[in-house]
Amino acid sequence: MSHRFKGRNEVAIVGYAHSPVRRHADVPLGALTVETCRQAIADAGLEQHQIDGFTTGSILPSAGGHGSVDGVDIVTATWLAEKLGIHPRWSSGFQGYGQLPGSFILAAQAIVSGTADYVLVHRALSNPAGKYHENPMTEAHGMAQWTAPQGFWGPPAGIALSCNEYFHRAGATREDLAQVVVGLRANGAEIPWSYWYQRPITVDDYLNARVVADPICIFDCDIPVDGAAAFVLTSAERAADLPHPPVYISGWAQGNPTEPGLAMTWALDDIMAGGARTAAMLWAHTGLTVDDIDHPQLYDGFSPFIWYWLESLGYCGPGEARHFLQDSRAEELQILHSGGALGNGRMHGVPQLLDCYLQLSKRAGERQLPNRRTALACHSSPHFGGVMAFSAERF
């Protein structure tokens, strides 16, 4: 049985918009998202009434214990459609990890099936008041009873475990990880809407930064922000009549961890085994190989994810990612070009996906790279995130 995507290159991105990324925006998240989505619709050459499908992922406000209020901390698809005054034929939401690839999968399937003609996909991120991943618990129940009382809380502690494993196995150091972060920040510093615009850092800045969970320092973690981005998708046939060069969806894969264990332990073997499964599904679904990809943009909510994605996708062998990043092939691929989450702010896969779209549609302006025909956009960790493949050519 073939697992090839039957709608390969039959759905296209035809427009986008991105808000400024701020620690705390001067307008509510809902208002910021509505305006950004209106800009995306106009960018696609469409009128609001033509949008008949909505989808998003709307989980994870950044402060522990903070409740989610629609239009304030999150923005769901149904809330957005209502505020735009649209009664859509289709509206849905993705609630797992890898929210942006998950939302694009739902949108592509809606278009291929004829459920919707023009789908608006948005991602809105909030930074509520309070400390990042603050733990408000007074009692611990379930699996948390084995971790929280001992101070093991939040993703930084989880990623520190797998990073330490990687250091020991590969002989990597914080100096190696510094090269990842400095590169991402350098690229993000060139992007006007980035929180880190015109603010690169040096290796010394990185090595002297506050350690959050050894060996993870504050610069290894994406900074919580307020921001919104939106993309308009439609069929390849309709895309031909719109103003911008379309970028086609070639396929995708999602991670689905099955290994038992405590939440957020993130054992390195589990990450890499799950990543290998994700990569195998990606190549089967797209009909592509790692050598076919011109522009891979890997996820970096925590800096070690860049290494994990490189090795999971097959760009290099186990423990070789830090060496690969110094290779001429990595320079050609410009793996850190989007600036990622560490160079833009915690926009959950938007920087990677947007850079793929801008490069393949040749809309990147001064940041345009030559000879970009295919691209990958990754989100979250390889074992439970997602990855999308794109093409500048339909056939």
Secondary structure, 3 states (H helix, E strand, C coil): CCCCCCCCCCEEEEEEEECCCECCCCCCHHHHHHHHHHHHHHHCCCCHHHCCEEEEECCCCCECCCCCCECCCECCHHHHHHHCCCCCCEEEEECCCCHHHHHHHHHHHHHHCCCCCEEEEEEEECCCCCCECCCCCCCCCHHHHHCHHHCCCCHHHHHHHHHHHHHHHHCCCHHHHHHHHHHHHHHHCCCCCCCCCCCCCCHHHHHCCCEEECCEEHHHECCCCEEEEEEEEEEHHHHCCCCCCCEEEEEEEECCCCCCCCCCCCCHHHHHHHHHHHHHHHHHHHCCCHHHCCEEECCCCECHHHHHHHHHHCCCCCCCHHHHCCCHHHHHHCCCCCCHHHHHCCCCCHHHHHHHHHHHCCCCHHHCCCCCCEEEEEECCCCCCEEEEEECCCC
